[in-house]
Every structure is written in C-alpha cells, then in structure tokens.
Amino acid sequence: MIPSSVVKILPKKEMQKRSMRQWSSHLRVAALLLITFIFLLPFLYVLLVSLRSRLELLMSPLGLPQNPSLDNYRTVIGQMNYGRSLLNTIGISLATCLLISIITPLAAYPLARLSMRWTKAVYVLFSLGLVIPFFLIMIPLYTVVKSLGLMNTYTGVVLLYTTSNLPLGIFLYTSFIHTIPRELEEAAVIDGSTPLQTFRYIVLPLLRPVTATLLIFVVLSVWNDFLLPLLFLSNPESRTIMINVYSFVGQYGFDPTTLFPASVLASLPLLIFFFVLQRQIVAGITAGAVKG
C-alpha cells in the first residue's frame, strides 16, 4: 500500500514538472523570436531607410520614416538598369542550374559505383576544388577565358559558375548515391536495362532531394556573387544585379537613399522565390538530410 502522504505529493510533483516544461517551452520560443529579430534587424533598418528622404535621414538617422515614399525606388530602378540586370542574373542562374543538374549526377554516378583506383583519384581531385580559394586561380582563369574569346559573354560566365560548383555537386551526389541500395540497380539489370537506363529510371528519380539542396546553394552563390561578374562582364548591358548595386558605392562613401533601395531590389526576387517555394525547398533539404 502507498501511504496517503505520498499519494498527495505525487500530483504536486507532476504539476511542477508540467509547469517547468511549459516555462522551458515558452523560453525556447522567446529565444527563437529574439534571434529571428536580431537577424532581421539590419534588413528592417535598410527597408525603413529606403523609404525616407535624404533630408529626413540627415535630421534623424535612426528615426522612423515620417512620410514614407517610393521615390528612391523609382530613381534607383532607372539608374541601375534594374530590368536588364535582373534578367541577366536570372538567365545566368538558370543556365548554371541546368548544366549542374545534368553534368554533376552523370559524373558522380560512376565515381560512386565503380571501385577503381582512377575513380578514387578523380574524386579526390574534385574534393580539392572545395578548398582552393578563387583568388589563387583568378589570374589563370582570366587568361584562359580571354584566350578562348569568352570575355564579356554569358557563355563564359555560365561555364565558370558551372565548373566552380562542380566539386560541391560531386561531393553531395557521390555521398548520396552511396546510400542507395545496389539491389535496386541489380534488379533493373536483370530485367534487361542498360546502365544508362538504370541511371535514368532508377537512380536519377531518387536524386531529387539532393538536387534541390544543391540548386539552392548554386542559386545563392550565383545571385550573390560579385567578383566573377566584375572580372568577366565589363559591358554595362551584361552586368548582373550585384554589380549594379555596387555602382552606388562611391570612392569616398555612399548615399543610403540610393544604395539601400538598390539592395532591397536586389534581394527581393530571392525573397519571393524562397517564400513561394518554401515548402518544396524545406522538403528537399529535410529529405536529403534523412536520406544521408
């Protein structure tokens, strides 16, 4: 028999545990909200400043906009050739993603399935591409691109972005293919499939999660890149959006009423893209994480 005093104490202890769990849950939510606010604070400041006039900003740099206006955006859109630079960036990003999604799985599949010395050597060479800084190969790349006649062309820039993202793609795809059971491919071979058909109909559909993850990194790297377009796209009509944003930075300073609206306009397409496709993006990343 349990003493009556113990019976009275048990509910109190359970209530205390429940209250502690609730408090810890509330603290975690509050901490997440605080961290989110800290990360969003710079963007909110940029957004608020972009709606203010130059005189209002000089009078109160940290104040809220008294008369919010989109005049700064109208001025910036014309000065930075926003429509053309946006199309340039989208076109380069899509072309790079297309080449990466075609070339990388085809290269990673034999590296993951063939047990030979040369496959291990090639995989190591691709892995070295992840640790070599761009500054070390910048001058040789410039010489090669110029000698091939690809300077100031979209083709040259797309090829450079594709090759620079190949090491990451090879690493992700090879690691992912290792987790796919070989029995699936062996069953397809027994049914009469060729190696290419096995890859096309069995392996490639299973690579969708890692493909989504890789393309997210590729889009972010291409969209936010500054140095490569600066070196290889000298024509103003061919510049990407980040180059045109930097054009508002002068030798001795910058004007927030033009630079900040340009920054918002440069980030807006990516924000819309991730907001619209957030479910698919999260599903792809989590599926890849669980699979790996």
C-alpha positions as semicolon CSV with decimal commas, in nm:
position;residue;x (nm);y (nm);z (nm)
1;M;0,000;0,000;0,000
2;I;0,124;0,351;-0,090
3;P;0,100;0,591;0,203
4;S;-0,164;0,862;0,168
5;S;0,101;1,133;0,212
6;V;0,287;1,003;-0,094
7;V;-0,037;0,999;-0,295
8;K;-0,094;1,365;-0,211
9;I;0,262;1,461;-0,305
10;L;0,264;1,286;-0,647
11;P;0,012;1,517;-0,817
12;K;0,202;1,822;-0,692
13;K;0,526;1,692;-0,838
14;E;0,357;1,620;-1,171
15;M;0,212;1,972;-1,176
16;Q;0,555;2,116;-1,107
17;K;0,708;1,913;-1,391
18;R;0,437;2,025;-1,630
19;S;0,482;2,387;-1,533
20;M;0,858;2,354;-1,580
21;R;0,806;2,206;-1,926
22;Q;0,571;2,490;-2,018
23;W;0,817;2,752;-1,896
24;S;1,104;2,589;-2,087
25;S;0,888;2,577;-2,399
26;H;0,800;2,947;-2,361
27;L;1,166;3,033;-2,308
28;R;1,267;2,847;-2,625
29;V;1,001;3,028;-2,827
30;A;1,109;3,363;-2,682
31;A;1,474;3,287;-2,759
32;L;1,388;3,191;-3,118
33;L;1,185;3,510;-3,164
34;L;1,470;3,717;-3,023
35;I;1,726;3,552;-3,253
36;T;1,495;3,600;-3,552
37;F;1,450;3,967;-3,468
38;I;1,827;4,015;-3,435
39;F;1,884;3,861;-3,778
40;L;1,603;4,066;-3,935
41;L;1,702;4,394;-3,771
42;P;1,960;4,501;-4,034
43;F;1,717;4,424;-4,317
44;L;1,438;4,616;-4,141
45;Y;1,671;4,914;-4,097
46;V;1,764;4,905;-4,466
47;L;1,397;4,884;-4,562
48;L;1,299;5,178;-4,339
49;V;1,586;5,397;-4,460
50;S;1,496;5,323;-4,822
51;L;1,156;5,485;-4,763
52;R;1,300;5,811;-4,625
53;S;1,422;6,125;-4,796
54;R;1,780;6,243;-4,774
55;L;1,690;6,546;-4,559
56;E;1,485;6,334;-4,321
57;L;1,772;6,087;-4,290
58;L;2,022;6,362;-4,211
59;M;1,797;6,506;-3,940
60;S;1,732;6,170;-3,773
61;P;1,950;5,879;-3,894
62;L;1,786;5,620;-3,666
63;G;1,432;5,754;-3,675
64;L;1,125;5,606;-3,837
65;P;1,002;5,740;-4,173
66;Q;0,764;6,030;-4,119
67;N;0,646;6,044;-4,479
68;P;0,721;5,707;-4,642
69;S;0,779;5,739;-5,015
70;L;0,883;5,517;-5,307
71;D;1,063;5,799;-5,485
72;N;1,402;5,646;-5,401
73;Y;1,299;5,321;-5,568
74;R;1,180;5,499;-5,883
75;T;1,513;5,679;-5,908
76;V;1,721;5,368;-5,843
77;I;1,534;5,147;-6,092
78;G;1,628;5,381;-6,374
79;Q;1,987;5,438;-6,264
80;M;2,079;5,072;-6,212
81;N;1,901;4,943;-6,525
82;Y;1,713;4,710;-6,296
83;G;1,511;4,515;-6,550
84;R;1,808;4,423;-6,772
85;S;2,039;4,335;-6,481
86;L;1,764;4,124;-6,324
87;L;1,714;3,930;-6,648
88;N;2,090;3,882;-6,680
89;T;2,115;3,738;-6,329
90;I;1,812;3,511;-6,371
91;G;1,937;3,383;-6,707
92;I;2,287;3,307;-6,576
93;S;2,144;3,137;-6,266
94;L;1,901;2,918;-6,465
95;A;2,164;2,819;-6,721
96;T;2,409;2,728;-6,446
97;C;2,147;2,524;-6,260
98;L;2,055;2,340;-6,581
99;L;2,415;2,243;-6,657
100;I;2,486;2,147;-6,296
101;S;2,176;1,926;-6,274
102;I;2,277;1,744;-6,597
103;I;2,655;1,713;-6,570
104;T;2,704;1,654;-6,197
105;P;2,491;1,339;-6,146
106;L;2,636;1,186;-6,463
107;A;2,987;1,245;-6,328
108;A;2,910;1,136;-5,972
109;Y;2,734;0,809;-6,059
110;P;3,043;0,620;-6,188
111;L;3,256;0,768;-5,911
112;A;3,016;0,620;-5,656
113;R;2,958;0,283;-5,822
114;L;3,292;0,188;-5,981
115;S;3,556;0,056;-5,740
116;M;3,872;0,152;-5,926
117;R;4,183;0,350;-5,847
118;W;4,114;0,619;-6,102
119;T;3,766;0,684;-5,960
120;K;3,912;0,749;-5,616
121;A;4,180;0,976;-5,766
122;V;3,921;1,174;-5,963
123;Y;3,700;1,207;-5,655
124;V;3,996;1,342;-5,454
125;L;4,073;1,593;-5,730
126;F;3,714;1,717;-5,726
127;S;3,722;1,736;-5,347
128;L;4,031;1,958;-5,365
129;G;3,819;2,207;-5,556
130;L;3,624;2,273;-5,236
131;V;3,931;2,406;-5,052
132;I;4,111;2,603;-5,325
133;P;4,034;2,976;-5,291
134;F;3,915;3,159;-5,600
135;F;4,191;3,418;-5,561
136;L;4,456;3,153;-5,638
137;I;4,306;3,065;-5,976
138;M;4,167;3,408;-6,065
139;I;4,453;3,516;-6,294
140;P;4,489;3,178;-6,474
141;L;4,113;3,170;-6,530
142;Y;4,120;3,522;-6,672
143;T;4,398;3,423;-6,914
144;V;4,218;3,107;-7,027
145;V;3,882;3,279;-7,076
146;K;4,043;3,563;-7,271
147;S;4,237;3,323;-7,495
148;L;3,914;3,134;-7,573
149;G;3,736;3,454;-7,671
150;L;3,474;3,418;-7,396
151;M;3,538;3,751;-7,225
152;N;3,224;3,959;-7,170
153;T;2,997;3,672;-7,276
154;Y;2,723;3,493;-7,086
155;T;2,862;3,159;-7,205
156;G;3,197;3,218;-7,035
157;V;3,037;3,322;-6,706
158;V;2,796;3,027;-6,706
159;L;3,081;2,784;-6,773
160;L;3,285;2,937;-6,492
161;Y;2,996;2,910;-6,247
162;T;2,931;2,552;-6,355
163;T;3,290;2,440;-6,307
164;S;3,322;2,623;-5,975
165;N;3,014;2,444;-5,839
166;L;3,106;2,101;-5,975
167;P;3,318;2,000;-5,669
168;L;3,030;2,062;-5,430
169;G;2,788;1,880;-5,657
170;I;3,020;1,582;-5,699
171;F;3,065;1,561;-5,322
172;L;2,690;1,574;-5,248
173;Y;2,581;1,337;-5,525
174;T;2,853;1,080;-5,459
175;S;2,773;1,069;-5,087
176;F;2,401;1,039;-5,164
177;I;2,440;0,764;-5,425
178;H;2,639;0,555;-5,176
179;T;2,323;0,537;-4,961
180;I;2,108;0,399;-5,247
181;P;2,084;0,017;-5,226
182;R;2,260;-0,159;-5,513
183;E;1,981;-0,418;-5,521
184;L;1,756;-0,168;-5,699
185;E;2,004;-0,134;-5,985
186;E;2,074;-0,509;-5,994
187;A;1,701;-0,578;-6,030
188;A;1,683;-0,336;-6,321
189;V;1,981;-0,505;-6,489
190;I;1,813;-0,845;-6,452
191;D;1,505;-0,701;-6,624
192;G;1,725;-0,604;-6,919
193;S;1,804;-0,239;-6,851
194;T;2,126;-0,090;-6,981
195;P;2,349;0,110;-6,741
196;L;2,216;0,437;-6,886
197;Q;1,855;0,323;-6,850
198;T;1,923;0,211;-6,494
199;F;2,062;0,552;-6,412
200;R;1,778;0,734;-6,591
201;Y;1,482;0,543;-6,449
202;I;1,610;0,410;-6,114
203;V;1,885;0,632;-5,974
204;L;1,801;0,976;-6,112
205;P;1,448;0,998;-5,960
206;L;1,598;0,915;-5,620
207;L;1,838;1,210;-5,651
208;R;1,566;1,478;-5,640
209;P;1,623;1,574;-5,273
210;V;1,997;1,627;-5,311
211;T;1,938;1,806;-5,644
212;A;1,705;2,053;-5,473
213;T;1,960;2,111;-5,199
214;L;2,243;2,164;-5,447
215;L;2,046;2,403;-5,669
216;I;1,962;2,619;-5,368
217;F;2,333;2,663;-5,296
218;V;2,404;2,728;-5,664
219;V;2,135;2,995;-5,697
220;L;2,254;3,171;-5,382
221;S;2,620;3,163;-5,489
222;V;2,547;3,290;-5,840
223;W;2,299;3,556;-5,732
224;N;2,517;3,700;-5,456
225;D;2,848;3,669;-5,637
226;F;3,031;3,993;-5,710
227;L;3,390;3,919;-5,808
228;L;3,340;3,686;-6,105
229;P;3,094;3,911;-6,297
230;L;3,314;4,210;-6,218
231;L;3,612;4,042;-6,386
232;F;3,445;3,880;-6,686
233;L;3,148;4,109;-6,767
234;S;3,273;4,457;-6,850
235;N;2,984;4,555;-7,077
236;P;2,724;4,758;-6,880
237;E;2,440;4,578;-7,061
238;S;2,573;4,239;-6,946
239;R;2,622;4,316;-6,578
240;T;2,444;4,125;-6,308
241;I;2,236;4,285;-6,039
242;M;2,503;4,284;-5,768
243;I;2,745;4,477;-5,990
244;N;2,483;4,745;-6,046
245;V;2,415;4,763;-5,673
246;Y;2,785;4,824;-5,612
247;S;2,778;5,110;-5,863
248;F;2,607;5,321;-5,596
249;V;2,916;5,296;-5,373
250;G;3,148;5,589;-5,439
251;Q;3,517;5,630;-5,377
252;Y;3,469;5,817;-5,050
253;G;3,132;5,689;-4,933
254;F;2,776;5,612;-5,037
255;D;2,428;5,759;-5,025
256;P;2,191;5,538;-4,820
257;T;1,887;5,674;-5,006
258;T;2,015;5,509;-5,326
259;L;2,225;5,215;-5,203
260;F;1,965;5,080;-4,961
261;P;1,676;5,076;-5,215
262;A;1,909;4,908;-5,463
263;S;1,994;4,643;-5,202
264;V;1,627;4,580;-5,133
265;L;1,551;4,545;-5,504
266;A;1,842;4,303;-5,545
267;S;1,722;4,083;-5,256
268;L;1,350;4,098;-5,337
269;P;1,344;3,831;-5,615
270;L;1,525;3,581;-5,394
271;L;1,289;3,650;-5,104
272;I;0,987;3,598;-5,330
273;F;1,142;3,279;-5,469
274;F;1,202;3,128;-5,124
275;F;0,863;3,245;-4,994
276;V;0,672;3,086;-5,283
277;L;0,871;2,761;-5,285
278;Q;0,945;2,732;-4,914
279;R;0,759;2,402;-4,874
280;Q;0,939;2,236;-5,164
281;I;1,276;2,373;-5,050
282;V;1,234;2,256;-4,691
283;A;1,104;1,918;-4,807
284;G;1,406;1,872;-5,035
285;I;1,657;1,967;-4,767
286;T;1,498;1,752;-4,496
287;A;1,461;1,455;-4,731
288;G;1,827;1,481;-4,821
289;A;1,924;1,504;-4,456
290;V;1,720;1,199;-4,359
291;K;1,847;1,000;-4,657
292;G;2,209;1,082;-4,583
